[in-house]
Amino acid sequence: MQLLNKIVAHIGVGTPARIAELIQKDGLSLEALKYVVLDWNWRDQKSRRMVDIPEVKPEMLKMLETGILQRCRNGDTKIGLF
């Protein structure tokens, strides 16, 4: 997290749980966030998407509720599905 506080990252990649944790601990700022891209087409061995996996779905919703959805409502951030 110390590195994230010192630099500007133009692209970040992480699991929903890790991203939510970074946002909550002020390790990742949403101030300039323009886009969130979700890997919607990825499927596990059982052909489940991320949102269909019981362990991941609540983590994804938690991540979006950290302020990302509010930024989308305000028109500051857009969500894309890959």
Buried (B, 14 or more C-beta within 10 A) or exposed (E): EEEBEEEEEEEEEEEBBBBBBBBEEEBBBBEEBEEBEBEEEEEEEEEBBBEEBEEBBEBBEBBBEBBBBEBBEEEBBEEEEE
